[in-house]
Amino acid sequence: MQIIPSPNLTPYIKHYLFLDLMDFHNGLFRTFADGNTGIVFCLGEGALYKDGIKLPKVFCYGQITDYRVLETTGTLRLIIAVFKPFGMSSILHTPAGELKNKIIDLESVIDNSVSTIYEALCETVSNLEIAKNLNDYFSILLQKREVHMFSMIAAATNWIAERNGLFKAEELIHFTGYSQRTIERTFHNLVGLAPKKLGGIIRLHHFLGEVRGTGNKYNFTPKVFDSGYFDQAHMIREFRKITGLTPTTYHVKSKRLAVNVIVLPDENIQL
């Protein structure tokens, strides 16, 4: 389930995602890059692990460039604030480049107000009420922040998304009116990815959406060229680089909790 944040937060937060993780086979699931960052609240008696290490009850994750295999034990509910590419660094006032491919305890990034919001979420049953609590929490954090170059980065990332990740460097320079060096530096600080890398992830998700809409789980060829890939081999290579899977495994053999959160049979997990 997804809930859209309050209007003052929509420039920064894409949605709140609610995932109920019960005891599914070996507890392993996979998440891969979608160009967004997030803050995760782990509610319930269960726990979440990465590489055998228990993750904090509340953590933030930066941009990832490939995929992660996570493990859950017991009954666990994840509440994820999914930020737009530049959103989390804008609200937390933390350089996005420092969070790239990292999972960090949120309390080490901000302050002990994390425990207050966590306890409030644990005591709340309704998803709408949880969303309201998160809106209040992030609105307070937002009041403390002023982000230099926010307008440019917001416009640039939207422009890239509207083009489904397909663009040339000189086109982005012309659109923003800034030099390539300024654009690259701003993307590093606020997004955590270079424009072209973000574009590649957006292109993959556009392809996923196009294939999902056809109802054909096996014949991907018609959408390969439409999505800007040179040929099917190019698409499969990029697909595996980001997801660790082939398109067929993703569409046919996996159970999707979200577009980029999937549960796989034991034999398909690649650690």
Secondary structure, DSSP 8 states (H G I E B T S, - for coil): -EE---TTTTTTEEEEEEEEE---TTSEEEEE--S-EEEEEEESS-EEEETTEE--SEEEE---SSEEEEEEESSEEEEEEEE-TTHHHHHHT--HHHHTT-EEEGGGTS-THHHHHHHHHHT---HHHHHHHHHHHHHHHHHT---TTHHHHHHHHHHHHHTTT---HHHHHHHH-S-HHHHHHHHHHHTSS-HHHHHHHHHHHHHHHHHHHHT-SS--HHHHHHTT-SSHHHHHHHHHHHHSS-HHIIIII-EEEETTEEE--GGG---
